[in-house]
């Protein structure tokens, strides 16, 4: 089962995951709460300005893909929840990594360890690498390692829920090699 989430769908799904863990008393989320979470300025890359219609469309698409649904609650307002546990049977450390990758884009293991702290406390970088390997070894893989960027010490990892991620460094090297050979 492969997914090709749009940037808006990835943001909405990431927000549902994050808020379930960090604010369980307010989860599932109303459309208004999800709108605020998706447009939050901190812990998001890129920062987005989504309107409620875009979020509704994303929720509808996520629902059709089995990744989110309207929650059964006593509230008069519709509330939404993600279904990743049903779809992937994730462990807590895997869902924390997917959440941060959905909300912040490609990250190094060190960045992931720091940025998942509110969601899951990894003991060390080895534990982060181990969890990333679990996600890379799923069928189909849910995470991939990207080439190290020039001047960086660590490779970055990206989620594959929005389809394959082009490796910017590899394509830049191929592009510059093609330029050199045509000169």
C-alpha positions as CSV (number, residue, x, y, z in Angstrom):
1,X,0.0,0.0,0.0
2,X,1.7,3.2,-1.2
3,X,0.5,6.7,-0.5
4,X,1.1,10.0,-2.3
5,X,0.0,12.7,0.1
6,X,-0.2,16.3,-1.0
7,X,1.7,18.8,1.1
8,X,-1.6,19.8,2.7
9,X,-2.6,16.2,3.5
10,X,0.8,15.6,5.0
11,X,0.5,18.7,7.2
12,X,-3.0,17.7,8.3
13,X,-2.0,14.1,9.1
14,X,1.1,15.3,10.9
15,X,-1.0,17.7,13.0
16,X,-3.5,15.0,14.0
17,X,-0.6,12.7,15.1
18,X,1.2,15.5,17.0
19,X,-1.9,16.7,18.8
20,X,-3.0,13.2,19.8
21,X,0.3,12.8,21.7
22,X,0.9,16.3,23.0
23,X,-2.7,17.5,23.8
24,X,-4.7,14.2,24.4
25,X,-7.4,16.1,26.4
26,X,-8.2,18.1,23.2
27,X,-8.0,15.1,20.8
28,X,-9.7,14.3,18.4
29,X,-9.5,17.7,16.8
30,X,-12.3,20.0,15.6
31,X,-11.8,21.7,12.2
32,X,-10.9,24.9,14.0
33,X,-8.3,23.3,16.2
34,X,-6.8,21.5,13.1
35,X,-6.8,24.8,11.2
36,X,-4.8,26.4,14.0
37,X,-2.4,23.4,14.2
38,X,-1.8,23.3,10.5
39,X,-1.0,27.1,10.3
40,X,1.1,27.1,13.4
41,X,4.4,29.1,12.9
42,X,6.6,27.0,15.2
43,X,7.7,23.4,14.6
44,X,6.6,23.5,11.0
45,X,8.6,23.6,7.8
46,X,7.4,25.1,5.5
47,X,5.1,27.4,7.4
48,X,1.7,27.3,5.6
49,X,-1.4,29.4,5.4
50,X,-4.2,26.9,4.8
51,X,-7.9,27.9,4.8
52,X,-10.6,25.7,6.2
53,X,-11.7,24.5,2.7
54,X,-8.2,23.2,2.0
55,X,-8.2,21.4,5.3
56,X,-11.6,19.9,4.6
57,X,-10.4,18.6,1.2
58,X,-7.3,17.1,2.9
59,X,-9.4,15.4,5.5
60,X,-11.8,14.0,2.8
61,X,-8.8,12.6,0.9
62,X,-7.1,11.2,4.0
63,X,-10.5,9.6,4.9
64,X,-10.7,8.0,1.4
65,X,-7.2,6.6,1.9
66,X,-8.0,5.2,5.3
67,X,-5.6,7.5,7.1
68,X,-8.1,9.7,9.0
69,X,-11.8,9.8,9.9
70,X,-14.5,11.6,11.7
71,X,-14.3,10.5,15.3
72,X,-17.3,9.1,17.2
73,X,-17.7,11.7,20.0
74,X,-20.5,13.2,22.1
75,X,-19.6,16.7,20.8
76,X,-21.9,18.7,18.6
77,X,-18.9,19.7,16.5
78,X,-17.3,17.1,14.1
79,X,-13.9,16.0,15.3
80,X,-11.2,14.2,13.4
81,X,-8.6,11.6,14.2
82,X,-5.8,9.8,12.4
83,X,-5.8,6.1,11.8
84,X,-2.1,5.3,11.4
85,X,-2.2,2.7,14.2
86,X,-4.9,0.8,12.2
87,X,-3.1,1.1,8.9
88,X,0.6,0.6,9.9
89,X,0.6,-0.9,13.4
90,X,3.3,1.6,14.4
91,X,5.2,1.6,17.7
92,X,5.4,4.9,19.5
93,X,8.9,5.7,18.4
94,X,8.0,5.1,14.8
95,X,5.0,7.3,14.9
96,X,7.1,10.1,16.5
97,X,9.6,10.0,13.7
98,X,6.9,10.0,11.0
99,X,5.1,12.9,12.7
100,X,8.2,15.1,12.8
101,X,9.1,14.2,9.2
102,X,5.6,15.1,8.1
103,X,5.6,18.4,9.9
104,X,9.2,19.5,9.3
105,X,10.5,17.7,6.2
106,X,13.8,15.9,5.9
107,X,15.9,15.8,9.1
108,X,19.1,14.3,10.4
109,X,19.0,11.7,13.2
110,X,20.3,14.3,15.6
111,X,17.5,16.7,14.7
112,X,14.9,14.0,14.9
113,X,16.1,13.0,18.4
114,X,15.8,16.6,19.6
115,X,12.5,17.4,17.8
116,X,10.7,14.2,18.8
117,X,11.4,14.8,22.5
118,X,7.8,15.8,23.3
119,X,6.4,12.8,21.3
120,X,8.9,10.1,22.4
121,X,12.2,10.3,24.3
122,X,14.9,8.3,22.4
123,X,17.7,7.1,24.7
124,X,20.4,7.9,22.2
125,X,21.1,8.3,18.5
126,X,21.4,4.6,18.1
127,X,17.8,4.3,19.1
128,X,16.8,6.9,16.4
129,X,18.8,5.0,13.8
130,X,17.2,1.7,14.8
131,X,13.7,3.2,14.5
132,X,14.6,4.8,11.1
133,X,15.8,1.3,9.9
134,X,12.5,-0.2,11.0
135,X,10.6,2.4,8.9
136,X,13.0,1.9,5.9
137,X,12.6,-1.9,6.0
138,X,8.8,-1.9,5.9
139,X,7.2,-3.0,2.7
140,X,6.8,-0.5,1.1
141,X,9.5,1.6,2.8
142,X,8.1,4.6,4.7
143,X,11.4,6.5,5.1
144,X,14.5,6.9,3.0
145,X,18.0,8.2,3.6
146,X,19.0,11.2,1.5
147,X,22.6,11.9,0.5
148,X,24.6,14.1,2.7
149,X,24.5,17.7,1.6
150,X,27.8,19.5,0.9
151,X,29.3,20.8,4.2
152,X,27.1,18.6,6.4
153,X,28.2,15.8,8.7
154,X,25.0,13.7,8.7
155,X,22.6,12.4,6.1
156,X,19.0,13.4,6.3
157,X,16.0,11.2,6.3
158,X,12.6,11.8,4.6
159,X,9.2,10.2,4.8
160,X,7.8,8.5,1.7
161,X,4.1,9.0,2.4
162,X,4.1,11.8,-0.2
163,X,5.8,9.5,-2.8
164,X,9.5,9.3,-3.5
165,X,11.7,12.2,-2.5
166,X,14.2,13.4,-5.1
167,X,17.7,13.4,-3.7
168,X,18.6,17.1,-4.2
169,X,22.4,16.5,-3.7
170,X,22.5,13.6,-6.2
171,X,20.5,15.5,-8.8
172,X,22.6,18.6,-8.3
173,X,25.8,16.6,-8.8
174,X,24.3,15.0,-11.9
175,X,23.3,18.4,-13.2
176,X,26.7,19.9,-12.7
177,X,28.4,16.8,-14.3
178,X,26.2,17.2,-17.3
179,X,27.2,20.9,-17.5
180,X,30.9,20.1,-17.3
181,X,30.8,17.5,-20.0
182,X,28.9,19.8,-22.4
183,X,31.4,22.6,-21.9
